[in-house]
Amino acid sequence: MSQQGIIIGINLLLWGLLVQRFVRALSERKLTDGASLQAWGLFFCLYLVIVLTVDTVEQAIDARFGGLPVTTLTRTLFMLAAAHLFYLGMRRTYVYPPRVQRWFVPLNGLTALVCVAVFLLFAPNPTIASADVSLGIKGVRDIAIVAWTLVICWPVGWYLWRSETLRPMKLHRALNLLFFAVLLIVSVIGLTRTLTVFFLPDLEPTVAAVDEISKGMLLLSVLLLLFPFRWLLSLSYPQRLLLYWRLRRVERALSPAGARRTSRWLRADELELAIYQQVVALLDRLPVADDTPPKRAIERIVSQRLPFDPMTC
């Protein structure tokens, strides 16, 4: 299978996941506030960027406009819009430095205007090749994306990864960092390709091959972000369920009268929260519990800060 065939296949898989997620969000009425609309707007911008990276799609669109690099400009504007939506969504969670809050929005808008100006000024000029105009737009865009990845995306991803405690979300935050790292690499390689075309044309074929590989890596990182990891929860379900029932047994030993009753089996996506709630319930009952072996064992672990072993419960 050719490289373009692989990219088209990944695109189809990504769009299938997007439609499935979007239909599920509509059925569960999760599109009810500005935050959810911003998140889905971000996803759609990224997906449109991915679709426009397919050479056949790009050639078909540009051909309708006389060969002008309309696709490059459109893809660039969608990328800058995605950065804007990401900033609007994440500033509710992460406090950006004052300089970032003051300058990001106007500079991002100015970058978009510069790209549009490059297109309008140089694309209609018959003495300037469309490929050169496309490279000029990409150069401006890649400089901005490198800056926004380092200033807007990576600090938030690192903060969320450091502060996350639940293992499934910890994995998801790590995949976010992976996506940001790949995006940074792709932007740097794209900027290098633009520079080599104008200043070191002999190296351009080599850099172009690396650029195509990096784009494939970016598609795979997006696919990992959207992979339904709840499917993987079923693999660890027996072990986590055993831990939950051990914790319940300890709770009954500490306070038989106050132990909660569970009349149904927990789903895989409910189990992590149930374990957390069970631990909180144990710690709440510990001060008033009678002197029992489970209480003494818990107090010994807490006082000495020993590593927690689920099999001791």
HELIX and SHEET records of a PDB file:
HELIX    1   1 GLN A    3  SER A   27  1                                  25    
HELIX    2   2 GLY A   34  VAL A   51  1                                  18    
HELIX    3   3 ASP A   55  ALA A   63  1                                   9    
HELIX    4   4 VAL A   70  MET A   90  1                                  21    
HELIX    5   5 PRO A   98  PHE A  122  1                                  25    
HELIX    6   6 SER A  130  TRP A  148  1                                  19    
HELIX    7   7 THR A  149  CYS A  153  3                                   5    
HELIX    8   8 TRP A  154  SER A  163  1                                  10    
HELIX    9   9 ARG A  167  PHE A  199  1                                  33    
HELIX   10  10 PRO A  201  LEU A  203  5                                   3    
HELIX   11  11 GLU A  204  LEU A  226  1                                  23    
HELIX   12  12 ARG A  230  LEU A  254  1                                  25    
HELIX   13  13 PRO A  256  GLY A  258  5                                   3    
HELIX   14  14 ALA A  268  ARG A  285  1                                  18    
HELIX   15  15 LEU A  286  VAL A  288  5                                   3    
HELIX   16  16 PRO A  293  GLN A  304  1                                  12    
HELIX   17  17 PRO A  310  THR A  312  5                                   3    
END                                                                             
